[in-house]
């Protein structure tokens, strides 16, 4: 291999790419992207991405760590899986997007006012308590995220939707007030604890 090629490969294998490969779910697939753009063309939110998936992958390969991890782009993914189905190289793009979002969150670099990030946090904190989502608490958390006045306005704006769901028997207000969850809550907490231990060990091996 010529010196020029060696330098090119060394630049391609930058520290951030290695970091993503080691710390992000399915991150070792990033280098397989051939920049065809099928993923962004297949995404329902394609026109709204700051950086579509193939662009994020190229930025990772270019070593643009801060720009990638502070981006709101990966938080736009709705898990429709169109990109995975249509990718000619079968890259697990959806998993990488969620992996990047999770990694940015763990590092404290994710954008703080991103709505999807806020929803993800509310959903996770809600579901880990009983193993099932409490719709009332989740809805109230979303409605009042910007304060009392804003929450009341959102609630009033959504009133017709709620009434329509009740009339169509898609929503029972009394059910919302009942505590509900999985029977084996202790088992769920034990499972989550074990998953965290496995993740911590993996991080330790990565750091080493």
LOGU-449791 format. One record per residue (C-alpha): residue in three letters; z, x negated, y negated. Coordinates in pm, whole numbers, always signed. Layout:
code;z;x;y
ALA;Z;X;Y $
...
END
This chain:
code;z;x;y
UNK;+0;+0;+0 $
UNK;-95;-133;-342 $
UNK;+165;-200;-611 $
UNK;+22;+90;-812 $
UNK;+63;+332;-522 $
UNK;+414;+202;-453 $
UNK;+513;+266;-814 $
UNK;+363;+616;-801 $
UNK;+556;+705;-484 $
UNK;+878;+560;-629 $
UNK;+835;+774;-941 $
UNK;+761;+1080;-730 $
UNK;+1076;+1023;-527 $
UNK;+1300;+1045;-832 $
UNK;+1675;+1097;-819 $
UNK;+1658;+1464;-911 $
UNK;+1414;+1541;-631 $
UNK;+1651;+1370;-388 $
UNK;+1940;+1567;-535 $
UNK;+1755;+1895;-485 $
UNK;+1661;+1800;-129 $
UNK;+2026;+1724;-51 $
UNK;+2208;+2000;-240 $
UNK;+1975;+2301;-268 $
UNK;+1895;+2538;+15 $
UNK;+1550;+2450;+159 $
UNK;+1516;+2194;-121 $
UNK;+1331;+1951;+103 $
UNK;+1031;+2187;+85 $
UNK;+979;+2130;-289 $
UNK;+757;+1826;-230 $
UNK;+522;+2038;-16 $
UNK;+403;+2251;-312 $
UNK;+35;+2191;-391 $
UNK;+42;+2378;-725 $
UNK;-199;+2655;-626 $
UNK;-6;+2916;-827 $
UNK;-26;+3189;-562 $
UNK;+353;+3237;-588 $
UNK;+356;+3320;-960 $
UNK;+41;+3533;-921 $
UNK;+213;+3732;-644 $
UNK;+544;+3781;-828 $
UNK;+608;+4123;-992 $
UNK;+785;+3937;-1273 $
UNK;+521;+3663;-1292 $
UNK;+433;+3712;-1662 $
UNK;+801;+3702;-1760 $
UNK;+900;+3368;-1606 $
UNK;+973;+3083;-1848 $
UNK;+868;+2853;-1564 $
UNK;+704;+3004;-1252 $
UNK;+804;+2855;-914 $
UNK;+523;+2601;-888 $
UNK;+603;+2479;-1239 $
UNK;+971;+2444;-1152 $
UNK;+876;+2242;-846 $
UNK;+661;+2009;-1054 $
UNK;+943;+1972;-1307 $
UNK;+1179;+1876;-1024 $
UNK;+930;+1619;-904 $
UNK;+902;+1490;-1261 $
UNK;+1280;+1443;-1280 $
UNK;+1343;+1709;-1548 $
UNK;+1695;+1784;-1426 $
UNK;+1847;+1947;-1735 $
UNK;+1541;+2161;-1810 $
UNK;+1537;+2297;-1455 $
UNK;+1909;+2360;-1406 $
UNK;+1958;+2525;-1747 $
UNK;+1651;+2744;-1705 $
UNK;+1681;+3120;-1652 $
UNK;+1368;+3119;-1437 $
UNK;+1523;+3109;-1090 $
UNK;+1749;+3399;-1190 $
UNK;+1437;+3615;-1225 $
UNK;+1379;+3625;-848 $
UNK;+1428;+3973;-698 $
UNK;+1381;+3864;-333 $
UNK;+1060;+4064;-281 $
UNK;+930;+3773;-65 $
UNK;+569;+3818;-181 $
UNK;+557;+3446;-260 $
UNK;+670;+3341;+89 $
UNK;+426;+3577;+261 $
UNK;+130;+3452;+55 $
UNK;+211;+3082;+18 $
UNK;-61;+2886;+203 $
UNK;+197;+2624;+300 $
UNK;+464;+2879;+398 $
UNK;+717;+2729;+157 $
UNK;+1045;+2932;+153 $
UNK;+1017;+2984;-223 $
UNK;+1263;+3274;-246 $
UNK;+1535;+3069;-75 $
UNK;+1469;+2773;-304 $
UNK;+1493;+2995;-613 $
UNK;+1829;+3134;-503 $
UNK;+1939;+2786;-399 $
UNK;+1857;+2643;-742 $
UNK;+2037;+2931;-914 $
UNK;+2345;+2882;-697 $
UNK;+2343;+2505;-751 $
UNK;+2309;+2543;-1130 $
UNK;+2598;+2792;-1123 $
UNK;+2821;+2555;-924 $
UNK;+2749;+2275;-1171 $
UNK;+2823;+2500;-1469 $
UNK;+2472;+2453;-1608 $
UNK;+2333;+2804;-1557 $
UNK;+2265;+3008;-1873 $
UNK;+2579;+3205;-1955 $
UNK;+2418;+3522;-2093 $
UNK;+2161;+3571;-1819 $
UNK;+2191;+3938;-1701 $
UNK;+2104;+3863;-1338 $
UNK;+2367;+3592;-1320 $
UNK;+2624;+3835;-1461 $
UNK;+2530;+4099;-1202 $
UNK;+2544;+3844;-919 $
UNK;+2895;+3740;-1019 $
UNK;+3016;+4101;-1046 $
UNK;+2857;+4192;-713 $
UNK;+3006;+3893;-530 $
UNK;+3356;+3934;-672 $
UNK;+3338;+4303;-587 $
UNK;+3218;+4276;-229 $
UNK;+3441;+3990;-107 $
UNK;+3759;+4196;-156 $
UNK;+3688;+4467;+100 $
UNK;+3352;+4375;+252 $
UNK;+3181;+4668;+82 $
UNK;+3067;+4727;-274 $
UNK;+3276;+4961;-484 $
UNK;+3001;+5131;-683 $
UNK;+3235;+5264;-950 $
UNK;+3386;+4923;-1031 $
UNK;+3046;+4755;-1020 $
UNK;+2892;+5012;-1256 $
UNK;+3183;+4992;-1500 $
UNK;+3161;+4612;-1499 $
UNK;+2792;+4632;-1587 $
UNK;+2829;+4902;-1850 $
UNK;+3116;+4734;-2034 $
UNK;+2995;+4374;-2011 $
UNK;+2937;+4368;-2389 $
UNK;+3253;+4556;-2489 $
UNK;+3397;+4907;-2509 $
UNK;+3158;+5056;-2764 $
UNK;+2851;+4920;-2590 $
UNK;+2981;+5046;-2255 $
UNK;+3031;+5399;-2388 $
UNK;+2677;+5400;-2530 $
UNK;+2529;+5282;-2200 $
UNK;+2733;+5540;-2008 $
UNK;+2611;+5822;-2233 $
UNK;+2252;+5701;-2201 $
UNK;+2284;+5705;-1819 $
UNK;+2461;+6043;-1804 $
UNK;+2143;+6237;-1725 $
UNK;+2067;+6002;-1437 $
UNK;+2415;+6051;-1292 $
UNK;+2397;+6431;-1326 $
UNK;+2055;+6429;-1158 $
UNK;+2191;+6228;-865 $
UNK;+2485;+6470;-825 $
UNK;+2254;+6773;-830 $
UNK;+2023;+6607;-576 $
UNK;+2330;+6532;-358 $
UNK;+2260;+6161;-381 $
UNK;+2598;+6100;-542 $
UNK;+2941;+6247;-473 $
UNK;+3179;+6177;-765 $
UNK;+3482;+6226;-540 $
UNK;+3360;+5955;-302 $
UNK;+3358;+5705;-590 $
UNK;+3732;+5752;-637 $
UNK;+3820;+5691;-273 $
UNK;+3912;+5336;-171 $
UNK;+3659;+5224;+85 $
UNK;+3590;+4903;+269 $
UNK;+3536;+4750;+609 $
UNK;+3807;+4795;+871 $
UNK;+3859;+4425;+941 $
UNK;+3915;+4293;+588 $
UNK;+4119;+3999;+718 $
UNK;+3832;+3903;+945 $
UNK;+3590;+3906;+652 $
UNK;+3820;+3683;+446 $
UNK;+3858;+3443;+740 $
UNK;+3480;+3428;+780 $
UNK;+3431;+3354;+409 $
UNK;+3703;+3088;+420 $
UNK;+3529;+2919;+713 $
UNK;+3195;+2932;+532 $
UNK;+3353;+2763;+228 $
UNK;+3501;+2493;+451 $
UNK;+3160;+2425;+605 $
UNK;+3003;+2414;+258 $
UNK;+3272;+2176;+131 $
UNK;+3217;+1945;+428 $
UNK;+2842;+1950;+364 $
UNK;+2901;+1861;-1 $
UNK;+3130;+1578;+107 $
UNK;+2864;+1436;+336 $
UNK;+2607;+1466;+58 $
UNK;+2832;+1284;-190 $
UNK;+2897;+1010;+64 $
END
